[in-house]
Amino acid sequence: MRALVNVLFVSSEVAPFAKTGGLGDVAAALPRALAARGHDVRIVMPMYARVKAPDRTFETVIGEAVLVLGGTRIVFSVHTADLPGVPGGAKVPVYFVRCSGLYDRPGIYTSDHDEHLRFAVLSWASLVVCQRLGFRPDIVHANDWQTSLIPLLLRTMFTWDRLFAGTRTVLTIHNIGHQGTFGKNALGDAGLADAAHHFHQDQLREGRINFLLTGILYANAITTVSPTYAREVQTPEHGVGLDAFLRQRREVLFGILNGIDEGEWSPETDARIPQPYSAEDLAGKEVNKRALLEGAGLRYYPRVPVMGVVSRLAWQKGFDLCMSVLPRVLAKRQVQLVVLGTGEPQYEKFFSALAFQFPKQVAYKRGFSEPLAHLIEAGSDMFLMPSRYEPCGLNQMYSLRYGTPPIVHRTGGLADTVTPFDAGRRSGNGFVFDHFDESGLGYGVAHALATWGSGEGEDRERWRALQRNGMRARLGWDERVNAYEMVYRMIAPGR
């Protein structure tokens, strides 16, 4: 394989066009970093209703294409726009698969009866895009269950086309909890009835198919988004029923930690915060703290620590622990809390009630706001992220970059990025608890507050050392790209 490769990157979401979480960020940042190295990277994603914003323009590259899947005729077109923010003037075209019957819906993901078809079409269409544009991919990089049929399609339905003779596949598992499990009738709908013998036969006999498992079985290489998560998914506790299959493929399973887009997330250049700052000059952080509190309707106290939360409010994120721990902490300690998030009703109700119970200490903003997310990272003194499991996590890395030490459970990518602070040695960058229970979270919060101390004098100098440890960590994509290039080389033809 030549040093530079052609990469087709297929994802159900790509920021800024459509995003629900970390996948959208990674699906933009990794292609940017690869393109900056000189690789020819193309992205394929659906053209959801939200993609067609008034300020965006698209060029039509395929006026009409037809797929016949399971007897159903599906017509789609393909449009393109450049991915913004690619360093060095490189271009990363994003190809949008437009099929209004499948993608013109309020949300990116649905519980509709044809959810399997929406992403089967994306998988087929991504390869049709290559055919129609004459793009010969060395690597097709699929992401999560929504694109996990691609490795099988290349080994079955597209073997006739010499365009793909040297193509190899990488599947990245961003969250193994979402697997794309459907009734076996989805096999025909996806145009793969003739390939039924390639699917897991025990599951077929049980009347179901699993998109993610299919990708795991047929991809040339599998990656997860942190080294610890790669180990965890091979265990019954974290493998969600797929651990045995991943252990069988462990020789081609790699954990590569995500990076952050430092063009987007840096307190030195962030246009979304009132005052820039750096590890060498932290004075601006206090300006952002005041702005955060005043904007949230809370009074600013320089020596009272502020905990920030920016999250999907979900069971995975560990907020059930907060229900007993946070009211006790707020009742006993001088501490403030600013929360931004939306999700499961019980957690939304909890934070709403907490703000009502402690109106001078707690502010809760339901929903999501990119500017407020940046301001919480920049204006908070510490960041609360007690996830039950976390494949990688990005917010803890944003927090480190912004000098906002995170409080985390030792799991997945949190374990790979946050190290316990040792006040004596002035080493470490955050606060880590080992046991996922109320006492564990209570310990993590208590340790953070004890380290903060009075917020002045020697306590302040100790805290500044902690902040600088995190801010100076190497969190960008440069080192991560090296790891992906290694995987691409490893699966090259003839290796």
VOTOR-957865 format. One line per field, with one value per residue (C-alpha): residue in one letter; x, y, z; residue number from 1. Coordinates in steps of 0.2 Angstrom, whole numbers, plus 2048, in hexadecimal, padded with zeros to 3 digits. Example, Ala and Ser with C-alpha at 12.3 -4.5 7.8 and 13.67 -1.06 7.14 Angstrom:
2
rest <- A/S
xx <- 83E/844
yy <- 7EA/7FB
zz <- 827/824
nr <- 1/2
***
This chain:
495
rest <- M/R/A/L/V/N/V/L/F/V/S/S/E/V/A/P/F/A/K/T/G/G/L/G/D/V/A/A/A/L/P/R/A/L/A/A/R/G/H/D/V/R/I/V/M/P/M/Y/A/R/V/K/A/P/D/R/T/F/E/T/V/I/G/E/A/V/L/V/L/G/G/T/R/I/V/F/S/V/H/T/A/D/L/P/G/V/P/G/G/A/K/V/P/V/Y/F/V/R/C/S/G/L/Y/D/R/P/G/I/Y/T/S/D/H/D/E/H/L/R/F/A/V/L/S/W/A/S/L/V/V/C/Q/R/L/G/F/R/P/D/I/V/H/A/N/D/W/Q/T/S/L/I/P/L/L/L/R/T/M/F/T/W/D/R/L/F/A/G/T/R/T/V/L/T/I/H/N/I/G/H/Q/G/T/F/G/K/N/A/L/G/D/A/G/L/A/D/A/A/H/H/F/H/Q/D/Q/L/R/E/G/R/I/N/F/L/L/T/G/I/L/Y/A/N/A/I/T/T/V/S/P/T/Y/A/R/E/V/Q/T/P/E/H/G/V/G/L/D/A/F/L/R/Q/R/R/E/V/L/F/G/I/L/N/G/I/D/E/G/E/W/S/P/E/T/D/A/R/I/P/Q/P/Y/S/A/E/D/L/A/G/K/E/V/N/K/R/A/L/L/E/G/A/G/L/R/Y/Y/P/R/V/P/V/M/G/V/V/S/R/L/A/W/Q/K/G/F/D/L/C/M/S/V/L/P/R/V/L/A/K/R/Q/V/Q/L/V/V/L/G/T/G/E/P/Q/Y/E/K/F/F/S/A/L/A/F/Q/F/P/K/Q/V/A/Y/K/R/G/F/S/E/P/L/A/H/L/I/E/A/G/S/D/M/F/L/M/P/S/R/Y/E/P/C/G/L/N/Q/M/Y/S/L/R/Y/G/T/P/P/I/V/H/R/T/G/G/L/A/D/T/V/T/P/F/D/A/G/R/R/S/G/N/G/F/V/F/D/H/F/D/E/S/G/L/G/Y/G/V/A/H/A/L/A/T/W/G/S/G/E/G/E/D/R/E/R/W/R/A/L/Q/R/N/G/M/R/A/R/L/G/W/D/E/R/V/N/A/Y/E/M/V/Y/R/M/I/A/P/G/R
xx <- 800/806/809/7FA/7E9/7D7/7CB/7B8/7B2/79F/796/784/788/796/798/793/786/77E/783/77C/78C/79F/79D/798/7A8/7B3/7AC/7B2/7C2/7CA/7C7/7CE/7DE/7E0/7DE/7EB/7F7/7F3/7E7/7D9/7CA/7B7/7A8/797/788/775/76E/762/755/761/76F/766/769/765/777/77E/780/783/789/77F/78B/77F/76E/766/76B/760/762/756/756/74B/740/73E/744/74E/753/760/76B/77C/781/792/799/7AA/7AE/7B2/7C2/7CE/7E0/7EC/7DF/7DC/7CA/7BF/7AF/7A0/794/782/776/765/756/747/73D/74B/754/748/743/745/752/762/75D/74B/741/738/734/741/750/75A/756/75C/76D/76E/76B/779/785/780/780/791/799/78E/795/7A7/7A1/798/7A7/7B5/7BC/7C7/7C8/7D6/7CD/7BA/7B9/7A8/7A1/795/786/77F/78D/792/78B/798/7A6/799/793/7A5/7A8/797/78D/79C/7A9/7A6/7AC/7BF/7BE/7BE/7CA/7D7/7CB/7CC/7C0/7C2/7B3/7B4/7A8/7A4/797/794/784/77C/77C/76E/765/755/74A/750/744/751/75C/751/74D/760/763/76C/761/76D/77B/771/77E/78B/781/782/777/772/76B/762/75A/755/74D/759/768/775/77D/78C/790/790/79D/7A7/7A7/7AD/7B7/7C9/7CD/7C3/7C7/7BF/7C1/7CD/7D9/7CF/7BF/7C7/7CB/7BA/7B0/7B8/7B0/79F/79C/79F/79D/78A/789/797/7A6/7A9/7AA/7B6/7C1/7C2/7C7/7D3/7E2/7DA/7D1/7DA/7D5/7DA/7D6/7CC/7D3/7CB/7CB/7D6/7D1/7C0/7C4/7D2/7D0/7DE/7D4/7C1/7B6/7A7/7AE/7B0/7C2/7D0/7DD/7EB/7F5/802/7F5/7E5/7DE/7D1/7C9/7C2/7BA/7B1/7AB/7A3/79B/794/78D/785/77E/777/76E/77A/785/798/7A3/7B5/7BA/7AA/7AE/7A2/79F/79A/790/78D/786/778/76E/76E/770/781/787/785/779/76F/77E/77C/76A/770/782/77F/771/77C/78B/781/779/78A/796/799/798/78F/789/784/77D/779/771/761/75C/753/744/749/75A/753/746/754/75F/74F/74B/75C/75C/74C/752/763/75F/76F/77A/773/76E/767/766/75B/761/772/77B/78C/791/78B/794/7A4/7A1/79D/7AE/7B7/7AE/7AC/7B9/7B6/7AD/7A1/7A1/79C/799/794/79E/7A6/7AE/7B8/7B0/7B5/7AE/7BC/7C9/7C1/7C1/7D3/7D7/7CD/7D5/7C5/7CB/7BE/7B7/7B5/7B1/7C0/7B9/7BD/7C4/7C2/7CF/7DB/7DA/7D8/7E5/7E2/7EA/7F7/7F9/80A/812/807/804/7F4/7E6/7D5/7CB/7C7/7BC/7BD/7AD/79D/792/78D/79C/7A7/7A0/79F/7B2/7B6/7AC/7B3/7C5/7C2/7BB/7C8/7D5/7CD/7CD/7CB/7CE/7DC/7EE/7F7/7E7/7E5/7F7/7F4/7E4/7EE/7FB/7ED/7E5/7F5/7F8/7E8/7EA/7FC/7F6/7F7/7E5/7E4/7E3/7F5/7FA/7EA/7EB/7FC/7F2/7E5/7F2/7FA/7EA/7E7/7F9/7F7/7E7/7EE/7ED/7FB/7FE
yy <- 800/811/81D/827/81F/822/821/820/825/820/826/829/83A/847/858/866/85F/853/84D/845/841/83C/833/843/84B/83D/83B/84C/84D/83D/840/852/84B/83E/84B/856/847/847/838/839/838/839/838/831/834/836/847/849/857/860/860/86B/87B/88B/891/881/87E/86D/867/859/84B/83D/842/832/820/811/803/7F4/7EC/7DD/7E2/7F4/802/80F/81F/82B/839/83F/850/857/865/867/862/873/876/86A/870/875/879/866/861/854/852/84C/842/843/835/83D/832/83C/82D/827/836/845/842/84D/842/83A/829/823/814/813/802/805/80A/7FB/801/813/80D/7FE/80B/816/807/802/814/818/80A/810/821/81A/811/820/82C/820/821/812/811/808/809/80A/810/80B/811/809/7FE/80A/806/7F5/7EC/7F3/7E6/7D8/7E2/7E3/7D1/7CC/7D8/7E2/7D5/7D6/7E8/7E9/7FB/7F3/7E5/7ED/7F4/7F0/7F4/7FB/7FC/808/803/814/80C/7F9/7FC/801/7F2/7F3/7E4/7E0/7D2/7C7/7CE/7DD/7D1/7D2/7E4/7E8/7DF/7D1/7C2/7B9/7BC/7B4/7A6/7B4/7BA/7B2/7A2/7A0/7B2/7AF/7A0/7AB/7B6/7C5/7CD/7D8/7E5/7E9/7D6/7D5/7E2/7DB/7CA/7D1/7E1/7DF/7E9/7EF/7FE/805/817/814/806/802/801/7F4/7E9/7EC/7E7/7D6/7D3/7CD/7DC/7E8/7DE/7DF/7CD/7D0/7CD/7BB/7C1/7CF/7C3/7B8/7C7/7CF/7CE/7DB/7E5/7F6/803/814/823/831/842/853/860/86D/879/878/875/880/88E/898/89A/896/8A4/89D/8A2/8B4/8B3/8A8/8A1/895/889/897/8A5/89E/8AF/8AF/89F/8A9/8B5/8A6/8A0/8B0/8B1/89F/8A2/8B2/8AB/89C/8A8/8A3/8AF/8AF/8AB/8A9/89D/892/883/881/86F/86E/860/85F/84F/844/840/82D/81E/81A/82B/826/834/828/829/83C/83B/837/83E/850/855/850/85A/869/869/868/871/882/87C/881/876/87A/86D/86C/85D/854/842/835/83D/838/841/850/851/84E/85D/868/863/866/878/87B/874/87E/88D/896/888/87E/883/877/87A/86D/86A/86D/87D/87D/88E/889/879/882/88F/881/879/88A/891/882/87D/86A/85F/851/841/832/826/814/810/81C/815/824/834/845/851/84C/850/861/864/860/86B/879/877/870/860/852/846/835/823/818/810/810/820/829/81D/820/833/838/834/837/847/844/855/850/84C/859/84B/846/850/84C/841/82F/823/810/80A/80E/812/820/81F/81F/82F/836/833/83B/84B/84C/84A/858/864/860/864/874/878/88B/88F/89B/89C/88B/882/88D/889/876/878/882/874/867/872/874/861/85F/86D/867/856/851/84E/852/847/846/837/82F/830/826/818/818/818/809/800/804/7FE/7EE/7E9/7EE/7E0/7D4/7D7
zz <- 800/7FC/80A/807/806/7FF/80E/80D/81E/820/82F/835/83B/838/841/83D/831/83D/84E/85E/867/866/856/84C/853/84F/83E/83A/843/83E/82B/82D/836/828/81A/823/821/80E/80D/801/80D/808/814/810/81C/81A/815/824/824/830/824/818/822/819/819/811/7FF/7F7/7E6/7DE/7D9/7D5/7CF/7D1/7D6/7D9/7E5/7E5/7F6/7FA/7EB/7F1/7E5/7EE/7E5/7EC/7E7/7ED/7F1/7F8/802/80A/81C/824/82F/826/82A/81C/80F/80C/806/80D/803/80C/801/807/803/800/801/808/80D/818/81F/81F/831/841/849/842/84A/84C/853/843/83A/82C/837/830/81E/821/825/81A/80C/813/812/800/7FA/801/7F5/7E7/7E9/7E7/7D7/7CF/7D3/7CF/7E1/7E5/7F8/800/811/814/826/82D/83E/84A/845/839/82C/832/823/817/81B/816/807/800/803/7FA/7F0/7E9/7E6/7D3/7D2/7D1/7D7/7E9/7E6/7F1/7FE/810/81E/830/83C/84A/859/862/86E/86E/877/867/85B/84E/852/847/842/835/828/828/81E/80F/811/811/801/809/808/7FD/809/818/81A/81F/82E/83F/83D/84F/84F/83F/846/855/848/849/841/849/83E/849/84C/839/838/845/83C/82B/82E/82A/83A/849/854/863/869/878/87D/88E/884/878/887/88F/880/881/892/896/8A1/893/882/882/87B/86E/879/873/861/865/86E/85F/855/862/856/84B/859/85E/86A/864/86F/867/866/867/859/861/853/85B/86D/874/881/878/868/86D/865/86F/880/887/88B/885/890/891/89C/89E/8A2/8AA/8AF/8A1/8A8/8B7/8AA/8A2/8B3/8B7/8A6/8A8/8B9/8B4/8A4/8AE/8BB/8C9/8D4/8D1/8E0/8DB/8E9/8E7/8DA/8CB/8C5/8B3/8A9/897/892/88B/89A/899/8A4/89C/8A2/8B5/8BA/8C5/8D1/8D1/8D8/8E9/8E9/8E2/8EE/8FD/8F6/8F2/903/90C/902/8F9/8E7/8D8/8C9/8B7/8AC/89A/892/88D/88D/898/8A1/8B3/8B1/8AA/8B8/8C5/8BF/8BD/8CF/8D5/8CE/8D7/8E7/8E6/8DC/8E2/8DD/8CE/8BD/8B0/89E/895/883/87A/876/86E/875/886/885/882/890/89C/898/899/8A8/8B4/8C1/8BF/8B4/8B9/8AE/8B9/8AA/8AD/89E/891/881/87F/884/87E/88B/898/88B/887/89A/89B/88D/895/8A6/8AE/8B7/8B4/8C1/8B9/8BB/8B6/8A7/894/88D/89E/8A5/896/897/8AA/8B7/8CA/8D0/8DD/8E7/8EE/8DD/8D4/8C7/8BF/8B7/8BF/8CB/8C8/8D2/8D0/8D6/8CD/8DC/8E7/8F2/8E3/8DB/8ED/8EE/8DE/8E1/8F3/8ED/8E0/8ED/8F9/8EC/8E8/8FB/8FE/8EC/8F0/8F6/8F6/8F2/8E2/8DD/8DF/8D4/8C7/8C6/8C3/8B6/8AC/8AD/8A3/897/892/88E/87B/877/864/855/84F/85A/857/844/845/84D/83F/832/83A/839/827/823/82C/822/811/804/806/818
nr <- 1/2/3/4/5/6/7/8/9/10/11/12/13/14/15/16/17/18/19/20/21/22/23/24/25/26/27/28/29/30/31/32/33/34/35/36/37/38/39/40/41/42/43/44/45/46/47/48/49/50/51/52/53/54/55/56/57/58/59/60/61/62/63/64/65/66/67/68/69/70/71/72/73/74/75/76/77/78/79/80/81/82/83/84/85/86/87/88/89/90/91/92/93/94/95/96/97/98/99/100/101/102/103/104/105/106/107/108/109/110/111/112/113/114/115/116/117/118/119/120/121/122/123/124/125/126/127/128/129/130/131/132/133/134/135/136/137/138/139/140/141/142/143/144/145/146/147/148/149/150/151/152/153/154/155/156/157/158/159/160/161/162/163/164/165/166/167/168/169/170/171/172/173/174/175/176/177/178/179/180/181/182/183/184/185/186/187/188/189/190/191/192/193/194/195/196/197/198/199/200/201/202/203/204/205/206/207/208/209/210/211/212/213/214/215/216/217/218/219/220/221/222/223/224/225/226/227/228/229/230/231/232/233/234/235/236/237/238/239/240/241/242/243/244/245/246/247/248/249/250/251/252/253/254/255/256/257/258/259/260/261/262/263/264/265/266/267/268/269/270/271/272/273/274/275/276/277/278/279/280/281/282/283/284/285/286/287/288/289/290/291/292/293/294/295/296/297/298/299/300/301/302/303/304/305/306/307/308/309/310/311/312/313/314/315/316/317/318/319/320/321/322/323/324/325/326/327/328/329/330/331/332/333/334/335/336/337/338/339/340/341/342/343/344/345/346/347/348/349/350/351/352/353/354/355/356/357/358/359/360/361/362/363/364/365/366/367/368/369/370/371/372/373/374/375/376/377/378/379/380/381/382/383/384/385/386/387/388/389/390/391/392/393/394/395/396/397/398/399/400/401/402/403/404/405/406/407/408/409/410/411/412/413/414/415/416/417/418/419/420/421/422/423/424/425/426/427/428/429/430/431/432/433/434/435/436/437/438/439/440/441/442/443/444/445/446/447/448/449/450/451/452/453/454/455/456/457/458/459/460/461/462/463/464/465/466/467/468/469/470/471/472/473/474/475/476/477/478/479/480/481/482/483/484/485/486/487/488/489/490/491/492/493/494/495
***
